[in-house]
């Protein structure tokens, strides 16, 4: 009886274990099937098509352009975006742009190669709450390198005089043949195509600089320059530059200075705003002031300054000033030449009058008045004595 009962209990436990194992197996199969199904339904998008870097001939101002990816029919209602990254090859950080357009324009240094990559972005509202990115599509661009590196020009220097006249100069490269010559081309937004310099600066018959014509509104735009060369004996490497013209402005110095000494201690310095088209608010000034053996330099945004003399014994004060475009109108600038020096020379006789003659005169006046008073009293006494004698000895 007891043995039979035990057997029944063991069979029940075995049945329960088998049922548990079956359920666990079915559960795992369902999970696996569900995972596979969700993977099969994962949203994907292709990268942009025909991604390329195009040079329109603007000396470094390039177009990065592409076409929409294929198979976008299911996302016509979505605002598809593109994440674009680019940099100079070996140039460090990537610059990132998010755009809905199919073209992006940017200025590059063509002395280096350019690399770029782009992928498609699907916003969260089109993908059940998670942003979807495609694989990257990549492109590179190099200017053909002709000629040895040493044939490039050296020491390129461009100055925008008084925000009106642009002049660039350079030194020829090394190892170039006697028949070699250099030519400058430039472009900025607003021109239909790159232009060549029409007024070269020459040395020994070779082009070593360019005087530019009056430029039409190039300020606050990238100004692209290429200097290439030609020679029958060997190729010459081209050089590329990008300038912001307002950052290379060299203004004129102030041409009128005045100095006024008040009370022998307070000094007022004034100077004229430099001539030209640069607004008065765009200047910063550097002032060099000397008093005897003491000299110091300071800066100001105003065209006047009030200072205190450091020594009453100095008989000469001098100052000069120069100007530059300030940080409110440009990121950088070039100091003008120093103005002619303006000096104040103290007149010795006036200082002597102030420190010696006047006090002496006051003392002398006091002595004179005292003497006159004494003489007046003596005269009165003498007059009294005379009258007394006259009464004593009448005629």
Secondary structure, 3 states (H helix, E strand, C coil): CHHHHHHHHHHHHHHHHHHHHHHHHHHHHHHHHHHHHHHHCCCCCCCCEEEEEEECCCCCEEEEEEECCCCCHHHCCCCCEEEEEEEECCCCCCEEEEECCCEEEEECCCCCCEEEEEEEEECHHHCCCCCEECCCEEEEECCCCCCEHHHCCEEEEEEEECCCEEEEEEECCCCCCCCCEEEEEEEECCCCCCEECCCEEEECCEEEEEECCCCCCCCCCEEEEEEEEECCCCCECCEEEEEEHHHHEECCCCCCEEEEEECCCEEEEEECCCCCCCCHHHEEEEEEEEECCEEEEEEECCCEEEEECCCCCCCEEEEEEEEEECCCCCCCCECCCCCCCEEEECCHHHHHHHHHHHHHHHHHHHHHHHHHHHHHHHHHHHHHHHHHHHHHCCC
